[in-house]
Amino acid sequence: MIEAIVARMRARGESEEFVSAVRSDLPRWARQLAARGLSAWPQQPKNWREYVDHAADDNFLVLLIERARRGKDRNEALLHDLRNMARVRPPKPWSTFKVEAVVGST
């Protein structure tokens, strides 16, 4: 799994320096992915459902990669979006949204 993560990082265009810098984190990342039910990195999704299922796992890996960035390379807005897309946060229940009806006089 670790080599699959490295291959995915290289496919994203990450530098060899960055890959080397986070190599000590890769076993932890592999355990986190395994806890999400991913034991091997899928190569190519066969249908749209597999693609959608794989997208959340891929977004989670990208979240781990982006969390490892430091300083000016770290993009907090991207991290926020990735937490949502990777299903790290549960969606808000509709009951928490305030809905106001506008009643006009006729």
N, CA, C and O atoms as a DFTB+ gen file, in Angstrom:
424 C
 N C O
     1  1       0.821      -1.195       0.000
     2  2       0.000       0.000       0.000
     3  2       0.866       1.261       0.000
     4  3       0.519       2.260      -0.631
     5  1       1.990       1.207       0.709
     6  2       2.859       2.377       0.786
     7  2       3.397       2.743      -0.597
     8  3       3.451       3.920      -0.953
     9  1       3.792       1.738      -1.370
    10  2       4.287       2.028      -2.722
    11  2       3.177       2.572      -3.615
    12  3       3.438       3.384      -4.502
    13  1       1.944       2.132      -3.389
    14  2       0.811       2.667      -4.148
    15  2       0.578       4.138      -3.794
    16  3       0.241       4.942      -4.663
    17  1       0.758       4.485      -2.525
    18  2       0.615       5.886      -2.106
    19  2       1.708       6.730      -2.759
    20  3       1.446       7.830      -3.246
    21  1       2.941       6.205      -2.765
    22  2       4.053       6.928      -3.397
    23  2       3.776       7.104      -4.888
    24  3       4.014       8.181      -5.435
    25  1       3.281       6.067      -5.547
    26  2       2.963       6.160      -6.975
    27  2       1.877       7.208      -7.217
    28  3       1.938       7.962      -8.188
    29  1       0.885       7.249      -6.328
    30  2      -0.194       8.242      -6.476
    31  2       0.346       9.655      -6.269
    32  3      -0.067      10.588      -6.957
    33  1       1.267       9.809      -5.320
    34  2       1.873      11.127      -5.087
    35  2       2.679      11.569      -6.313
    36  3       2.625      12.734      -6.710
    37  1       3.415      10.647      -6.900
    38  2       4.192      10.981      -8.096
    39  2       3.263      11.322      -9.258
    40  3       3.554      12.225     -10.042
    41  1       2.147      10.603      -9.369
    42  2       1.183      10.885     -10.436
    43  2       0.563      12.267     -10.258
    44  3       0.175      12.903     -11.238
    45  1       0.468      12.735      -9.014
    46  2      -0.046      14.086      -8.744
    47  2       0.989      15.155      -9.031
    48  3       0.667      16.343      -9.035
    49  1       2.238      14.749      -9.272
    50  2       3.284      15.713      -9.572
    51  2       4.052      16.196      -8.356
    52  3       4.718      17.230      -8.410
    53  1       3.964      15.450      -7.253
    54  2       4.715      15.829      -6.054
    55  2       6.202      15.623      -6.306
    56  3       6.601      14.680      -6.989
    57  1       7.013      16.505      -5.753
    58  2       8.461      16.417      -5.943
    59  2       9.032      15.247      -5.143
    60  3       8.453      14.808      -4.149
    61  1      10.172      14.760      -5.599
    62  2      10.846      13.673      -4.882
    63  2      11.266      14.139      -3.485
    64  3      11.295      13.341      -2.549
    65  1      11.587      15.414      -3.344
    66  2      11.945      15.953      -2.024
    67  2      10.764      15.844      -1.066
    68  3      10.925      15.456       0.091
    69  1       9.576      16.190      -1.559
    70  2       8.389      16.119      -0.711
    71  2       8.060      14.662      -0.373
    72  3       7.724      14.347       0.768
    73  1       8.159      13.783      -1.362
    74  2       7.886      12.360      -1.122
    75  2       8.851      11.824      -0.068
    76  3       8.439      11.086       0.827
    77  1      10.111      12.183      -0.162
    78  2      11.101      11.746       0.825
    79  2      10.806      12.333       2.197
    80  3      10.984      11.661       3.213
    81  1      10.356      13.581       2.233
    82  2      10.076      14.244       3.506
    83  2       8.909      13.604       4.256
    84  3       8.904      13.583       5.487
    85  1       7.922      13.081       3.526
    86  2       6.743      12.494       4.186
    87  2       6.798      10.972       4.253
    88  3       5.851      10.346       4.729
    89  1       7.879      10.368       3.789
    90  2       7.964       8.905       3.762
    91  2       7.752       8.285       5.144
    92  3       7.188       7.196       5.248
    93  1       8.191       8.955       6.195
    94  2       7.989       8.407       7.545
    95  2       6.510       8.422       7.953
    96  3       6.112       7.672       8.844
    97  1       5.694       9.265       7.312
    98  2       4.260       9.328       7.604
    99  2       3.459       8.270       6.848
   100  3       2.307       8.008       7.196
   101  1       4.042       7.668       5.834
   102  2       3.286       6.767       4.957
   103  2       2.699       5.551       5.664
   104  3       1.567       5.184       5.350
   105  1       3.400       4.895       6.608
   106  2       2.747       3.776       7.298
   107  2       1.487       4.199       8.053
   108  3       0.505       3.459       8.089
   109  1       1.517       5.387       8.653
   110  2       0.325       5.891       9.347
   111  2      -0.791       6.172       8.351
   112  3      -1.956       5.866       8.610
   113  1      -0.428       6.759       7.205
   114  2      -1.433       7.019       6.174
   115  2      -2.048       5.714       5.685
   116  3      -3.259       5.635       5.478
   117  1      -1.215       4.689       5.499
   118  2      -1.724       3.389       5.042
   119  2      -2.697       2.814       6.071
   120  3      -3.717       2.231       5.702
   121  1      -2.388       2.975       7.357
   122  2      -3.305       2.484       8.405
   123  2      -4.618       3.264       8.380
   124  3      -5.689       2.684       8.553
   125  1      -4.537       4.574       8.164
   126  2      -5.761       5.371       8.103
   127  2      -6.616       4.977       6.903
   128  3      -7.841       4.910       7.007
   129  1      -5.983       4.722       5.781
   130  2      -6.734       4.282       4.603
   131  2      -7.329       2.890       4.838
   132  3      -8.454       2.618       4.419
   133  1      -6.579       2.014       5.503
   134  2      -7.095       0.674       5.804
   135  2      -8.286       0.757       6.749
   136  3      -9.225      -0.030       6.632
   137  1      -8.257       1.695       7.677
   138  2      -9.384       1.878       8.591
   139  2     -10.638       2.328       7.840
   140  3     -11.758       2.103       8.298
   141  1     -10.443       2.959       6.694
   142  2     -11.575       3.361       5.846
   143  2     -12.006       2.235       4.903
   144  3     -12.917       2.412       4.094
   145  1     -11.340       1.066       5.012
   146  2     -11.708      -0.082       4.191
   147  2     -10.930      -0.214       2.903
   148  3     -11.313      -0.994       2.032
   149  1      -9.842       0.533       2.760
   150  2      -9.054       0.497       1.528
   151  2      -7.746      -0.228       1.813
   152  3      -6.860       0.313       2.474
   153  1      -7.630      -1.453       1.313
   154  2      -6.418      -2.233       1.560
   155  2      -5.455      -2.187       0.376
   156  3      -4.261      -2.437       0.543
   157  1      -5.949      -1.877      -0.794
   158  2      -5.102      -1.743      -1.989
   159  2      -5.646      -0.586      -2.807
   160  3      -6.854      -0.348      -2.844
   161  1      -4.753       0.122      -3.457
   162  2      -5.189       1.277      -4.235
   163  2      -5.742       0.819      -5.577
   164  3      -5.015       0.195      -6.350
   165  1      -7.015       1.111      -5.881
   166  2      -7.582       0.685      -7.159
   167  2      -6.908       1.406      -8.328
   168  3      -6.576       2.588      -8.234
   169  1      -6.717       0.694      -9.406
   170  2      -6.042       1.267     -10.559
   171  2      -6.982       2.150     -11.379
   172  3      -6.785       3.363     -11.451
   173  1      -7.967       1.572     -11.976
   174  2      -8.895       2.319     -12.824
   175  2     -10.311       1.869     -12.493
   176  3     -10.623       0.684     -12.606
   177  1     -11.174       2.800     -12.087
   178  2     -12.556       2.410     -11.800
   179  2     -13.224       1.808     -13.039
   180  3     -13.001       2.259     -14.163
   181  1     -14.050       0.776     -12.806
   182  2     -14.706       0.079     -13.921
   183  2     -16.013       0.749     -14.339
   184  3     -16.413       0.665     -15.500
   185  1     -16.675       1.410     -13.399
   186  2     -17.934       2.069     -13.729
   187  2     -18.079       3.335     -12.881
   188  3     -17.237       3.614     -12.027
   189  1     -19.121       4.080     -13.115
   190  2     -19.287       5.352     -12.430
   191  2     -19.427       5.181     -10.935
   192  3     -18.951       6.030     -10.181
   193  1     -20.068       4.105     -10.470
   194  2     -20.256       3.878      -9.029
   195  2     -18.905       3.645      -8.350
   196  3     -18.645       4.187      -7.276
   197  1     -18.053       2.845      -8.975
   198  2     -16.707       2.627      -8.443
   199  2     -15.937       3.934      -8.429
   200  3     -15.189       4.210      -7.491
   201  1     -16.118       4.737      -9.465
   202  2     -15.428       6.023      -9.539
   203  2     -15.851       6.925      -8.385
   204  3     -15.003       7.555      -7.753
   205  1     -17.154       6.997      -8.102
   206  2     -17.661       7.826      -7.012
   207  2     -17.148       7.310      -5.672
   208  3     -16.726       8.097      -4.825
   209  1     -17.182       5.988      -5.474
   210  2     -16.679       5.411      -4.231
   211  2     -15.188       5.676      -4.068
   212  3     -14.721       5.963      -2.965
   213  1     -14.454       5.582      -5.150
   214  2     -13.010       5.784      -5.121
   215  2     -12.663       7.260      -4.924
   216  3     -11.609       7.574      -4.373
   217  1     -13.525       8.158      -5.361
   218  2     -13.241       9.588      -5.264
   219  2     -13.072      10.029      -3.817
   220  3     -12.179      10.823      -3.523
   221  1     -13.901       9.536      -2.909
   222  2     -13.778       9.912      -1.503
   223  2     -12.452       9.409      -0.928
   224  3     -11.812      10.112      -0.146
   225  1     -12.033       8.191      -1.309
   226  2     -10.752       7.664      -0.843
   227  2      -9.590       8.473      -1.411
   228  3      -8.625       8.769      -0.707
   229  1      -9.692       8.822      -2.678
   230  2      -8.649       9.616      -3.310
   231  2      -8.575      10.999      -2.662
   232  3      -7.484      11.512      -2.412
   233  1      -9.728      11.598      -2.391
   234  2      -9.749      12.895      -1.721
   235  2      -9.161      12.805      -0.317
   236  3      -8.519      13.746       0.150
   237  1      -9.376      11.673       0.359
   238  2      -8.806      11.495       1.688
   239  2      -7.284      11.424       1.612
   240  3      -6.592      12.008       2.445
   241  1      -6.761      10.706       0.608
   242  2      -5.311      10.654       0.434
   243  2      -4.756      12.035       0.111
   244  3      -3.715      12.420       0.644
   245  1      -5.429      12.780      -0.746
   246  2      -4.987      14.136      -1.066
   247  2      -5.042      15.007       0.193
   248  3      -4.175      15.858       0.390
   249  1      -6.046      14.802       1.043
   250  2      -6.127      15.526       2.309
   251  2      -4.904      15.227       3.178
   252  3      -4.322      16.144       3.758
   253  1      -4.513      13.964       3.273
   254  2      -3.328      13.601       4.050
   255  2      -2.076      14.260       3.479
   256  3      -1.229      14.757       4.222
   257  1      -1.971      14.259       2.155
   258  2      -0.814      14.882       1.499
   259  2      -0.786      16.376       1.790
   260  3       0.259      16.924       2.144
   261  1      -1.924      17.033       1.641
   262  2      -1.980      18.481       1.843
   263  2      -1.764      18.864       3.304
   264  3      -1.200      19.921       3.589
   265  1      -2.213      18.004       4.242
   266  2      -1.967      18.271       5.660
   267  2      -0.469      18.255       5.980
   268  3      -0.022      18.930       6.907
   269  1       0.294      17.491       5.215
   270  2       1.729      17.367       5.461
   271  2       2.502      18.605       5.019
   272  3       3.662      18.777       5.394
   273  1       1.878      19.457       4.236
   274  2       2.561      20.662       3.764
   275  2       2.739      21.646       4.914
   276  3       1.935      21.690       5.845
   277  1       3.794      22.423       4.829
   278  2       4.091      23.408       5.862
   279  2       4.286      24.785       5.242
   280  3       4.619      24.904       4.063
   281  1       4.080      25.803       6.032
   282  2       4.390      27.159       5.613
   283  2       3.500      27.678       4.497
   284  3       2.292      27.442       4.479
   285  1       4.121      28.387       3.573
   286  2       3.376      29.061       2.504
   287  2       2.735      28.095       1.522
   288  3       1.835      28.486       0.778
   289  1       3.179      26.835       1.502
   290  2       2.595      25.849       0.582
   291  2       1.266      25.289       1.092
   292  3       0.536      24.642       0.341
   293  1       0.955      25.533       2.352
   294  2      -0.268      24.977       2.943
   295  2      -1.459      25.865       2.592
   296  3      -1.415      27.078       2.794
   297  1      -2.521      25.260       2.066
   298  2      -3.716      25.982       1.628
   299  2      -4.882      25.566       2.526
   300  3      -5.461      24.495       2.345
   301  1      -5.219      26.412       3.489
   302  2      -6.267      26.078       4.459
   303  2      -7.641      25.947       3.804
   304  3      -8.441      25.106       4.215
   305  1      -7.919      26.759       2.803
   306  2      -9.218      26.664       2.117
   307  2      -9.351      25.317       1.411
   308  3     -10.417      24.702       1.434
   309  1      -8.273      24.863       0.787
   310  2      -8.289      23.551       0.135
   311  2      -8.482      22.444       1.163
   312  3      -9.245      21.507       0.926
   313  1      -7.795      22.542       2.311
   314  2      -7.963      21.536       3.364
   315  2      -9.415      21.469       3.833
   316  3      -9.949      20.383       4.059
   317  1     -10.046      22.619       3.976
   318  2     -11.449      22.661       4.394
   319  2     -12.338      21.938       3.379
   320  3     -13.187      21.129       3.753
   321  1     -12.136      22.234       2.107
   322  2     -12.932      21.586       1.060
   323  2     -12.660      20.091       1.000
   324  3     -13.586      19.301       0.820
   325  1     -11.406      19.696       1.148
   326  2     -11.065      18.275       1.097
   327  2     -11.685      17.503       2.259
   328  3     -12.095      16.355       2.085
   329  1     -11.758      18.116       3.444
   330  2     -12.404      17.433       4.569
   331  2     -13.859      17.131       4.245
   332  3     -14.380      16.083       4.626
   333  1     -14.515      18.048       3.542
   334  2     -15.905      17.805       3.142
   335  2     -15.984      16.721       2.067
   336  3     -16.792      15.799       2.175
   337  1     -15.152      16.827       1.033
   338  2     -15.219      15.880      -0.087
   339  2     -14.764      14.478       0.297
   340  3     -15.206      13.497      -0.302
   341  1     -13.885      14.377       1.289
   342  2     -13.393      13.064       1.711
   343  2     -14.308      12.413       2.744
   344  3     -14.022      11.329       3.253
   345  1     -15.397      13.084       3.039
   346  2     -16.379      12.590       4.006
   347  2     -15.764      12.416       5.392
   348  3     -16.115      11.491       6.124
   349  1     -14.849      13.306       5.745
   350  2     -14.256      13.286       7.077
   351  2     -15.256      13.832       8.082
   352  3     -15.382      13.317       9.193
   353  1     -15.959      14.872       7.683
   354  2     -17.002      15.456       8.511
   355  2     -18.346      14.883       8.107
   356  3     -18.615      14.722       6.917
   357  1     -19.185      14.575       9.067
   358  2     -20.539      14.151       8.676
   359  2     -21.308      15.349       8.137
   360  3     -21.082      16.477       8.574
   361  1     -22.208      15.115       7.199
   362  2     -22.995      16.235       6.678
   363  2     -23.898      16.798       7.771
   364  3     -24.319      16.082       8.679
   365  1     -24.184      18.075       7.669
   366  2     -25.074      18.694       8.642
   367  2     -26.498      18.204       8.411
   368  3     -26.957      18.123       7.272
   369  1     -27.182      17.882       9.483
   370  2     -28.584      17.494       9.303
   371  2     -29.408      18.718       8.892
   372  3     -29.114      19.847       9.285
   373  1     -30.412      18.472       8.117
   374  2     -31.229      19.567       7.606
   375  2     -31.906      20.325       8.735
   376  3     -32.241      21.498       8.570
   377  1     -32.115      19.684       9.872
   378  2     -32.808      20.359      10.967
   379  2     -31.988      21.492      11.560
   380  3     -32.537      22.337      12.267
   381  1     -30.669      21.534      11.290
   382  2     -29.847      22.607      11.848
   383  2     -29.887      23.868      10.991
   384  3     -29.459      24.931      11.441
   385  1     -30.387      23.767       9.781
   386  2     -30.472      24.934       8.923
   387  2     -31.746      25.706       9.260
   388  3     -32.823      25.124       9.394
   389  1     -31.607      27.007       9.393
   390  2     -32.753      27.837       9.707
   391  2     -33.446      28.220       8.398
   392  3     -32.845      28.814       7.504
   393  1     -34.680      27.873       8.319
   394  2     -35.469      28.188       7.122
   395  2     -36.555      29.173       7.534
   396  3     -37.354      28.917       8.435
   397  1     -36.555      30.287       6.855
   398  2     -37.556      31.296       7.151
   399  2     -38.481      31.456       5.956
   400  3     -38.027      31.586       4.820
   401  1     -39.742      31.446       6.214
   402  2     -40.712      31.651       5.149
   403  2     -41.019      33.136       5.058
   404  3     -41.213      33.822       6.061
   405  1     -41.054      33.596       3.841
   406  2     -41.402      34.992       3.618
   407  2     -42.866      35.033       3.223
   408  3     -43.262      34.496       2.189
   409  1     -43.645      35.665       4.043
   410  2     -45.078      35.737       3.776
   411  2     -45.399      37.158       3.346
   412  3     -45.194      38.113       4.095
   413  1     -45.898      37.278       2.147
   414  2     -46.274      38.600       1.640
   415  2     -47.760      38.835       1.800
   416  3     -48.558      37.898       1.764
   417  1     -48.114      40.059       1.971
   418  2     -49.554      40.370       2.072
   419  2     -50.120      40.581       0.691
   420  3     -49.537      41.288      -0.131
   421  1     -51.225      39.983       0.444
   422  2     -51.878      40.119      -0.856
   423  2     -53.235      40.703      -0.727
   424  3     -53.926      40.887      -1.730
